[in-house]
Amino acid sequence: MNKTQLRNFRRKFLGIKPWYFLAVAVISGLVAVTALRQNNLRMIELRAVVVKADKVNGDVETALRNLRGFVYEHMNTNLSSGNNAIKPPIQLKYRYDRLVNAEKKRVADINAQVYSTAQAVCEQQVPQGLSGRGRVPCIQQYVSDHGAKEQPIPDGLYKFDFVSPTWSPDLAGVSLLISLAALFLFVASFGLERWVRTELRE
């Protein structure tokens, strides 16, 4: 390639100064960082809504759906951070505790009724005995045979972990792509510019 061709090449393909690409890369990078932070802050807000709905026995399903949708569609919305983070990060503790307490109450109510029935049955079967002591084994056996037992509630149904994408087509993702593309163009155009200048000096 002779010097005339190099000058034509420089005029056609190197008309935009490399520093323009660098400026675009820096501005887009700043926009990307700001958008990534906003994504994270919004995720924290939505997580707080889930915790509050769980605590006051509100509409947890809608709050969870909103949080899950946002995390799945935006970068930098990981729910847990650090080595001491709770795993999994979303746990409906209050709902689970309410269900456990309801199950305990259900069993206690049934067993109270069974105990009353056991006393009546055992009084008929064992009518004699000092202070009813002879009926105690009968009552214990009846309660053991007819009493209710607590059903375990699997806590895994009330724990959630949503994973954010590596890249998403939101403001953060698009500005990050623009920043990387502009940085690549800066490096390429800067290198070509230096090469053309060196060739024209010779």
Secondary structure, DSSP 4 states (H G I P E B T S, - for coil): --HHHHHHHHHHHS-S-HHHHHHHHHHHHHHHHHHHHHHHHHHHHHHHHHHHHHHTT--HHHHHHHHHHHHHHSSS--S--STT--SSSEE-HHHHHHHHHHHHHHHHHHHHHHHHHHHHHHHHH---SGGGGGGHHHHHHHHHHH---PPP--GGGGEE-----SS-SSHHHHHHHHHHHHHHHHHHHHHHHHHHHHHHH-
